[in-house]
Amino acid sequence: MWTQKYKPKSLNQFVNQKEAVKILDEWNKKPPKNKALLFCGPPGVGKSALIEAYAAENNLDLIQMNASDYRSAKQIKEVIGKSISQQTLFKKGKIFFIDEIDGLFGREDFGGAGELIAIIKQSRYPIVFAANNPYNSKLRSLISYCLLIKFSKISVWDIEKRLKEICKNEGIAYDEDVLRQLARVCNGDLRSAIIDLEIVASGGEKLSLKDLEDLSPREREKNIFDSLKIIFKTKSALSAKLALNNVDKDFDEIFWWVENNVINEYESPEELVAAYDALSKADMFKRRISSRQNWRLQSYMIDMMTAGVAVSKKEVYKKFVKYQYPNNIIVLGATKQIRKEAKELNAKFTSYFHCSTRKFKSQVLPYLKIILRNKKFKEKFLSQFGITIDDLKVLFG
């Protein structure tokens, strides 16, 4: 993948992030007041690439984690464990990088900031966090322990310049207008621009504006399309796994995106069988996570639905595929109001019965359904809770 091939290997190669490089360099030269850094900026501007280059130049062991792979900050703390205070085997320095922490808090990880602050206090080594949105209210207490480094969107001019360098290196003929348009529609996301360039260049002929007809401007939060391109257009297991970095979707939803579009991408029966076999294993792990609440299985689910699908093909297809919204998501959109009402009703009853939603559904609701067959009890029940017959239909599904 060109995103890996043309990733900056040293600090002086970074495009339009001179201020971030300067702050990072100064932080390294003198004992830092803040033992932790917080990289903030939109996807595709070089947050993870910068820390990788920094670690390489300073001969540091880089220990990377993605918060999306874990359910809570406490779980991250448990995984890091003793490594935040122990030396490496050859007494090299090391640095920790924990990406997408704002996504972690988005999953209702109450007290999560306190767990991350505890990691900072206990660690003998520098820790770098990364977030897309520095204004998340749940990051406020964490920020006071960190040196904040803001990454700006990369300018159209700098992106166009980088795309020209890649075309020259790959021997690709192009019209100036093509690269300028690619640079404009990516909204400051260099990684996305490089992905788009690789896709349109796959035909092997001179690039023209006609090649861009299917690449309409899109918001960066829709970069599930970029991730699908990587999974379906690479045979590298690692590249496929990394494709989920910074995707503003939960893994259950991403599973349906991959499952729904694999048949449009792969052509041979053998490839489809292998891909769906990988997806069936991912689905098995997904169900076990849900039934057993064993979130350690999530990494296996991710491996199967990304790397498993990517290596199922014999060749990379150079055709353009317009990826479709999964039917499951369309259905979820149509039933959004009903699900919202059901959630509100569940909240009302779990509060009354002093139990979790899961216990209410499994241990209370089945018996309640039987008891409500008594008309007099049903009338009192509806009156007491201020609900209607229609509400009961929603509650019982």
JOVEN-V591264 format. One line per field, one symbol per residue. ss: DSSP state (2 for helix, 1 for strand, 0 for the rest). psi: psi as a letter, one per 20 degrees, with the letter a starting at -180 (. if undefined). Layout:
ss = ???
psi = ???
This chain:
ss = 0222200000222000022222222222200000011111000000222222222220001111112220002222222222220000000001111110222220000002222222222200011111100000222222200111110000022222222222222200010222222222200002222222222222200010222200000002220222222222200022222200000000222222222222222000222222222222222222222222002222222222222222000000000000000022222222022222222222222222200022222222222222200022222222222000222222200
psi = phhghkppirhiipokkhggggggghhhhqophoiqqopprrqjjkghhghggggghjlqppoqqphhiqhrhhhgghggciiiiqqrgkkqrrqpooqlhhhghiklmpjhhhghhhgghhpiqqppqqqhoijphiighhhijqppoppqqpqgghggghhggggghikpqqqhhghggghgiiljngghhhggghghiihirpprhhijhimqqqqhikjhhgghgggijqjphghggihipjplqrhgghghgghhihhigqhqhgggggghgghhgghghghhgghiknihihhhggghifggggjiqhrppjqppopqpqhghgghhhjggghgghgggggghhggilrrgghghhhggghhhghihogghgggggggilrrhhhhgggi.
